[in-house]
Amino acid sequence: MNETYEQAALREIREETGLEVRLDSFLGIFHNHDMVWSNGDAAHVLSAMYTASIVSGEPRIDEESYELRFFAPDEIPELFAEDHIAALNAYFEGVRYPLLRENKLHEIFR
């Protein structure tokens, strides 16, 4: 609650990887229309995706993951979540939007 997309992204990255990052650009909002978790919970997931650079920290996994590593573009394993697939495609197509700070939105939408 009470987080911007950017704040949530930074928190999730920190919690799930142990890394502090700087968000560099916005890729977009992506949908996974039929997400089903292993416990049977289902939802329509909206994902705000960013590019980021590591600032500090040591990579580590949490209870939501079993492995964390970097891949060369030609070594990325097959993805199954439609929002992840769409975000990765956007990344490789060169999509990059500037970060919009919440307090600047009123200037854009006048």
C-alpha positions in Angstrom: 0.0 0.0 0.0 1.0 3.6 -0.6 3.9 2.8 -2.9 4.6 4.1 -6.4 5.4 1.5 -9.1 9.1 2.6 -8.8 9.1 2.2 -5.0 7.5 -1.2 -5.3 10.1 -2.3 -7.9 13.0 -1.2 -5.7 11.6 -2.9 -2.7 10.8 -6.2 -4.6 14.3 -6.3 -6.1 15.9 -5.7 -2.7 13.7 -8.4 -1.0 14.0 -11.0 -3.7 17.7 -10.6 -4.7 19.5 -8.7 -1.9 20.5 -6.1 -4.5 20.2 -2.3 -4.3 19.5 -1.0 -7.9 19.0 2.3 -9.7 16.0 2.2 -12.1 17.2 3.4 -15.5 14.1 3.4 -17.7 10.6 2.2 -17.9 9.7 -0.7 -20.2 5.9 -0.5 -19.7 2.9 -2.2 -18.1 2.5 -5.9 -19.1 -0.3 -8.3 -18.5 -0.5 -11.9 -17.5 -4.2 -12.7 -18.0 -4.2 -16.2 -16.5 -1.6 -16.4 -13.7 -2.0 -19.4 -11.5 0.4 -20.0 -8.6 1.4 -23.4 -7.3 -1.0 -23.1 -4.4 -4.0 -22.7 -6.8 -4.4 -18.9 -6.4 -5.3 -17.3 -9.8 -5.2 -13.7 -10.9 -4.9 -11.2 -13.8 -1.4 -9.8 -13.1 -0.3 -6.3 -14.1 3.5 -5.9 -14.1 5.3 -2.5 -14.3 8.7 -3.4 -15.7 11.9 -1.4 -15.6 15.5 -1.6 -16.7 18.0 -1.2 -13.8 21.6 -1.1 -12.8 23.1 -2.7 -9.7 24.3 -0.2 -7.2 25.3 -2.5 -4.3 24.6 -5.7 -2.5 25.4 -9.4 -3.0 22.9 -11.5 -5.0 21.0 -14.0 -2.9 17.7 -15.9 -3.3 14.7 -15.7 -1.0 11.8 -18.0 -0.2 10.2 -17.1 -3.6 13.1 -18.3 -5.7 15.5 -21.2 -6.0 18.1 -19.7 -8.2 19.4 -16.3 -9.2 21.9 -15.7 -12.1 22.6 -13.6 -15.1 22.2 -14.8 -18.7 23.6 -13.8 -22.0 20.8 -12.9 -24.5 21.2 -16.2 -26.3 21.2 -18.3 -23.1 17.9 -17.0 -21.5 15.7 -20.0 -20.6 12.2 -20.3 -22.0 9.8 -18.1 -20.2 6.2 -19.0 -19.5 4.6 -15.9 -17.9 3.1 -13.8 -20.7 4.0 -10.5 -19.0 7.6 -11.6 -18.7 7.8 -12.7 -22.3 6.3 -9.4 -23.5 8.6 -7.3 -21.3 11.7 -9.2 -22.5 10.6 -8.7 -26.1 10.1 -5.0 -25.5 13.6 -4.9 -23.9 15.2 -6.5 -27.0 13.2 -4.3 -29.3 14.8 -1.3 -27.6 11.8 0.0 -25.8 12.9 2.5 -23.1 10.7 5.2 -21.6 12.1 7.9 -19.3 11.2 7.5 -15.7 8.3 9.8 -14.7 8.5 11.1 -11.2 5.1 11.2 -9.6 5.4 14.9 -8.7 6.1 15.7 -12.3 3.0 14.2 -13.8 1.0 17.3 -13.4 3.4 19.1 -15.8 2.9 16.4 -18.5 -0.8 16.2 -18.3 -1.8 19.9 -18.3 
